[in-house]
């Protein structure tokens, strides 16, 4: 679990340093159907659901940045960073064009229990080139929750260059303020 926490902190730090925001003013989409405190999605058609204990939406830098981290017991995780967060009822593009952009990633960690040193982590990130890779829509923000939807294509740019299609993404996360 410590290694997973370190990996998620690394992803968050890299995302914060690398990416900034680009958003559109639309209705923020529907709230989706994730159970309270979790994030759900389909990863190449396979269902994913995070655990409430390891999932959160954090507002940082006086509410200007939104950081979402959600992991499950299999060692798989999502991380989103929206720098320049402007609140709910908005859709934030994952666009690698000429604008500086937001980021999303999907991580798979395979833990070798007999020799933890041999554990591996693969990270698929979006955007990965200068095209629109997807979007994160925030439909509702309360004093305690951030709710929305997402979809994107992500690429394992540091590994085998495979692409994963993330669809039907929804989140209903507990809100934290830093």
Number of C-alpha atoms within 10 A of each C-alpha: 9 7 13 18 12 11 16 19 14 12 22 21 12 13 22 19 9 13 17 18 21 18 21 14 11 14 14 21 19 15 17 18 17 20 16 13 22 25 31 24 22 17 18 12 12 9 13 17 21 25 16 18 12 15 24 25 25 21 21 15 13 8 15 14 20 23 21 23 24 26 27 18 11 12 16 20 25 24 23 25 30 27 27 18 23 19 18 20 18 21 24 26 23 30 24 19 12 8 11 15 23 28 32 31 24 24 21 17 17 15 18 11 9 8 8 11 9 10 13 11 14 16 19 24 26 28 25 20 13 12 13 16 22 21 23 26 27 28 21 19 17 10 9 11 18 26 29 27 26 24 21 23 24 24 22 19 16 11 11 10 11 11 16 19 15 22 20 16 23 26 31 27 26 22 20 16 13 8
